[in-house]
Amino acid sequence: MTIYCSNLPNDQDMIRALGSVAVPLPIATGDCCFSGVGDNGQPICITVERKKLGDLCQCIQDGRYTHQLQIAKANGADVFCLIVEVGDIRSNPDDGLLERSVWGINPRTLKRSQVWEPVKPTMTYSRFDQYLTELDYLAGIIVKRSRDVRETAVIIKALQTNFQTPPNQHGSLKQIFKSPSPAVQLVKPSLVRRVAAELPSIGWEWSGVIDQRFGSVQEMVGAGVGDWASLCISNNGKSRRLGKQTAEKIVKALR
């Protein structure tokens, strides 16, 4: 796994955080890039730009990041990712300005503590968040937030891993949700289940399997060792059979 990183002075902390996978180079666009696999197995180039909070706010005002995207596209980038190192931020409760937490002197206690200060250039939290939404929704940019450079490195590695698999082979979203059965049954157990629960080595869990297998107590009593031994229960994707020894005990108890 190789991630090509800008060798500029302000990217040295990111190179250190990425560790041995980072290869410093004078790359043309972005702060790092790596190869991935596209829809049809073709190679694609993923470009990642990371920005500090104040830098991104400046980009919102002057359009510099949009210009950087245009250059990256012209240089052959296929996928664009933006990671914003925001730290702790909030919307000022009075005027809605975007603020970040910094260490300073608390004017009330006159002691050093974490205080909130407006981000420069100043803008509202709403405008900042709206810009990230526009990048995602209107421009198709993958937008991530991180607290610091260490989390940025983790995100970059996760992105690199993600793009090693073609989009049509990702299965996380191809699941049909099945609601788990309630832990407490709110209906009265059938007679079959109540009788089965009293049999040797059965109990509540196996009695549910038996209730589904046999339609009546009479059918359950008339079943042979093979019928009982073939009963199967599944837990956490693993199956186990009732077994011949337990089946023989049950048949003996019923007769």
KOLLOBA-608696 format. One record per residue (C-alpha): chain; y, z, x; residue in one letter. Coordinates in pm, 1 decimal. Each point is the difference from the previous one (the first is absolute). Last residue first. Layout:
N
A	Y	Z	X	A $
...
% end
This chain:
255
A	-4373.9	2573.3	-4231.3	R $
A	376.3	8.0	57.7	L $
A	-23.0	230.2	303.2	A $
A	-271.6	-213.2	163.8	K $
A	203.7	-317.0	-50.0	V $
A	303.1	170.0	153.0	I $
A	-186.8	130.5	304.9	K $
A	-154.1	-343.3	61.7	E $
A	344.8	-164.5	-15.0	A $
A	138.2	249.9	252.7	T $
A	-274.8	-95.0	246.1	Q $
A	31.0	-373.2	-71.0	K $
A	371.4	-37.3	68.7	G $
A	319.2	33.3	-199.8	L $
A	145.4	-296.5	181.8	R $
A	313.8	-9.3	210.9	R $
A	297.7	-234.1	5.7	S $
A	310.3	6.5	220.9	K $
A	336.6	-149.2	-104.8	G $
A	169.6	337.3	-27.7	N $
A	-280.6	134.1	-221.6	N $
A	-265.7	-208.6	-173.3	S $
A	-304.3	125.9	-192.5	I $
A	-339.1	-167.4	-38.5	C $
A	-297.5	51.8	-228.5	L $
A	-308.6	-171.5	141.7	S $
A	-193.9	325.7	42.2	A $
A	29.2	79.5	-370.7	W $
A	-147.1	-327.2	-121.4	D $
A	-270.6	5.9	267.7	G $
A	-106.3	354.6	-94.8	V $
A	-51.7	-103.1	-361.1	G $
A	230.4	12.7	-300.7	A $
A	-135.2	141.6	-328.1	G $
A	220.5	311.7	7.2	V $
A	313.9	-209.5	54.8	M $
A	-90.1	-236.7	-283.4	E $
A	-50.4	297.8	-233.5	Q $
A	327.0	157.6	112.7	V $
A	176.0	-318.1	-105.5	S $
A	173.7	-309.3	137.2	G $
A	-97.9	48.1	362.1	F $
A	181.3	-153.8	297.0	R $
A	363.2	89.6	-78.0	Q $
A	-85.6	363.9	-74.0	D $
A	-211.7	12.5	315.6	I $
A	297.3	-104.3	211.8	V $
A	218.0	265.3	-166.0	G $
A	-272.5	262.7	55.8	S $
A	10.4	-82.3	371.3	W $
A	351.4	143.0	29.4	E $
A	-50.9	308.2	-220.9	W $
A	-316.7	148.4	147.2	G $
A	-317.3	-183.6	94.1	I $
A	-213.3	188.3	255.0	S $
A	-251.2	119.5	-265.9	P $
A	98.1	-87.3	-361.2	L $
A	267.2	198.9	-182.2	E $
A	268.0	-272.4	32.1	A $
A	-242.2	-246.7	-159.0	A $
A	-9.1	197.6	-325.6	V $
A	380.2	5.3	-27.6	R $
A	23.1	-364.2	99.7	R $
A	-252.9	-117.6	-255.8	V $
A	161.6	213.8	-271.0	L $
A	330.0	-176.2	63.9	S $
A	288.6	179.9	170.6	P $
A	293.3	92.5	-229.3	K $
A	307.3	-202.6	85.4	V $
A	292.5	111.4	220.3	L $
A	-198.2	-38.4	322.5	Q $
A	186.8	171.4	281.7	V $
A	45.1	-174.7	334.5	A $
A	139.0	-303.6	-175.8	P $
A	-152.1	-331.7	108.9	S $
A	209.5	-185.4	251.6	P $
A	219.3	-283.5	-130.7	S $
A	-113.0	-330.6	138.3	K $
A	265.4	-210.5	167.7	F $
A	-95.2	-355.8	82.6	I $
A	63.2	-71.1	367.4	Q $
A	133.7	-307.2	170.7	K $
A	313.3	168.7	135.4	L $
A	-172.5	148.1	305.0	S $
A	-208.6	-312.9	61.0	G $
A	186.5	-199.0	263.9	H $
A	-196.0	-319.4	63.8	Q $
A	240.6	-239.0	-175.1	N $
A	286.8	117.0	220.7	P $
A	-182.1	-95.1	323.0	P $
A	-79.6	305.4	218.0	T $
A	173.8	61.9	335.1	Q $
A	325.3	47.0	-190.4	F $
A	-80.8	354.8	-104.7	N $
A	-72.7	117.5	354.8	T $
A	339.1	-120.8	122.9	Q $
A	172.8	162.3	-294.7	L $
A	-173.0	331.3	72.0	A $
A	100.8	-22.7	367.3	K $
A	362.5	-65.9	-99.9	I $
A	-4.2	292.4	-244.8	I $
A	-132.2	240.7	264.5	V $
A	266.4	-115.8	247.0	A $
A	273.9	54.6	-259.4	T $
A	-135.9	349.1	-62.2	E $
A	53.2	77.8	367.7	R $
A	342.1	-167.8	-3.2	V $
A	132.3	231.5	-269.8	D $
A	-7.3	82.2	-371.0	R $
A	-132.1	-334.8	-116.3	S $
A	85.1	-238.9	-282.6	R $
A	-179.3	-329.1	-61.0	K $
A	111.3	-334.5	-143.5	V $
A	-228.3	-305.8	-4.5	I $
A	245.9	-286.1	-56.4	I $
A	-59.4	-234.1	-294.8	G $
A	366.0	-104.6	-23.0	A $
A	82.1	80.3	-362.7	L $
A	-219.8	300.8	-78.9	Y $
A	-46.7	161.6	341.3	D $
A	335.0	-79.2	157.3	L $
A	175.6	61.0	-331.9	E $
A	-169.8	339.9	-36.3	T $
A	114.3	98.8	348.8	L $
A	356.7	-101.2	-91.6	Y $
A	-16.4	202.3	-322.4	Q $
A	-97.6	310.7	196.6	D $
A	309.4	-24.3	218.9	F $
A	228.2	-80.2	-293.0	R $
A	-132.5	296.9	-201.4	S $
A	34.3	236.5	295.8	Y $
A	366.9	-87.5	3.1	T $
A	164.5	-139.9	307.1	M $
A	165.1	130.3	315.1	T $
A	-21.1	-188.7	326.4	P $
A	-99.9	251.0	115.4	K $
A	-243.0	235.9	-173.2	V $
A	164.0	296.2	-172.1	P $
A	-88.0	346.1	139.2	E $
A	-246.6	261.8	-120.7	W $
A	-62.6	320.0	196.4	V $
A	-297.6	137.3	189.5	Q $
A	87.8	323.4	175.7	S $
A	224.2	143.1	272.2	R $
A	187.0	301.3	-130.7	K $
A	353.5	27.2	-137.4	L $
A	-158.9	134.4	-322.4	T $
A	208.6	-195.2	-250.8	R $
A	112.5	-285.6	222.2	P $
A	-359.7	-63.9	116.8	N $
A	28.9	-115.8	357.9	I $
A	-211.3	-305.8	79.3	G $
A	-349.1	-147.0	3.9	W $
A	-28.4	-312.2	-210.6	V $
A	-126.9	-86.9	-348.4	S $
A	106.2	-336.6	-134.3	R $
A	239.6	-98.9	-275.5	E $
A	37.6	-303.1	-227.2	L $
A	299.8	55.8	-226.1	L $
A	-63.2	90.3	-365.2	G $
A	340.9	168.5	-47.8	D $
A	-87.9	356.3	-98.8	D $
A	-375.8	45.9	50.8	P $
A	5.6	-195.2	327.9	N $
A	-301.0	-231.7	-11.9	S $
A	-259.5	102.6	253.7	R $
A	-145.2	-77.7	340.6	I $
A	-245.0	162.4	240.0	D $
A	-102.7	-236.5	281.1	G $
A	89.8	-357.2	-96.7	V $
A	-180.9	-211.2	257.3	E $
A	-2.1	-327.7	-193.4	V $
A	-301.1	-224.0	57.8	I $
A	45.8	-365.1	-99.9	L $
A	-292.3	-240.1	-12.6	C $
A	7.4	-379.3	-5.3	F $
A	-299.1	-231.9	-34.9	V $
A	-25.9	-359.4	121.9	D $
A	211.5	3.5	317.5	A $
A	35.1	-343.3	159.8	G $
A	324.0	18.6	198.0	N $
A	206.4	-142.3	-289.5	A $
A	-127.3	281.8	-219.7	K $
A	101.7	258.1	261.2	A $
A	347.1	-153.0	21.5	I $
A	42.5	10.5	-377.4	Q $
A	-121.5	359.1	-8.9	L $
A	253.9	97.7	266.2	Q $
A	278.6	-156.0	-210.3	H $
A	-112.9	203.7	-301.8	T $
A	7.4	307.4	224.0	Y $
A	359.4	-73.6	102.6	R $
A	133.6	-21.2	-357.0	G $
A	326.4	186.5	82.0	D $
A	-4.5	289.2	-247.3	Q $
A	-373.0	50.1	-43.8	I $
A	-46.0	-49.5	373.3	C $
A	236.2	290.5	66.5	Q $
A	-211.2	219.3	-227.5	C $
A	-306.4	-118.0	193.4	L $
A	152.0	110.9	330.0	D $
A	97.2	337.3	-143.2	G $
A	-357.0	69.0	-115.0	L $
A	-174.2	-108.2	317.6	K $
A	-167.8	-335.9	-17.3	K $
A	-344.0	-133.6	68.9	R $
A	-77.0	-369.5	-20.6	E $
A	-361.1	-114.6	-17.4	V $
A	-112.6	-361.1	30.5	T $
A	-345.1	-109.3	-119.2	I $
A	-129.1	-333.0	132.0	C $
A	-284.2	-178.7	-177.5	I $
A	-336.1	-136.1	114.2	P $
A	-197.8	-204.9	-254.4	Q $
A	-286.5	167.3	-184.4	G $
A	78.9	-176.5	-325.8	N $
A	226.8	268.6	-142.5	D $
A	151.2	105.3	334.0	G $
A	-132.5	200.8	295.2	V $
A	226.7	200.7	228.7	G $
A	193.2	-20.5	325.6	S $
A	245.0	258.4	126.4	F $
A	372.7	58.2	20.6	C $
A	244.6	261.6	121.3	C $
A	370.2	79.0	-8.7	D $
A	96.3	-318.5	-179.5	G $
A	85.6	-338.4	145.5	T $
A	-27.1	-181.9	331.9	A $
A	-239.1	230.5	183.9	I $
A	96.4	110.4	354.2	P $
A	-338.4	166.8	49.4	L $
A	-144.7	351.3	-4.7	P $
A	-373.7	10.4	-87.7	V $
A	-79.0	293.0	-229.5	A $
A	-366.2	78.6	-77.2	V $
A	-11.0	264.5	276.6	S $
A	251.4	233.2	-163.1	G $
A	180.5	-77.7	-324.1	L $
A	228.1	305.5	41.4	A $
A	93.7	-99.8	355.7	R $
A	89.2	-353.0	-109.8	I $
A	202.7	140.4	-291.5	M $
A	196.8	224.5	235.1	D $
A	68.6	-297.0	227.6	Q $
A	151.5	-203.1	-284.0	D $
A	366.8	87.1	69.0	N $
A	-33.8	-118.2	362.9	P $
A	-118.2	-351.3	-95.9	L $
A	-363.5	-86.7	71.1	N $
A	-65.8	-126.4	-351.8	S $
A	-358.4	66.2	-95.3	C $
A	-315.6	-211.7	-21.2	Y $
A	-276.9	185.9	-181.2	I $
A	-352.4	-52.8	130.3	T $
A	-325.9	117.6	-156.2	M $
% end
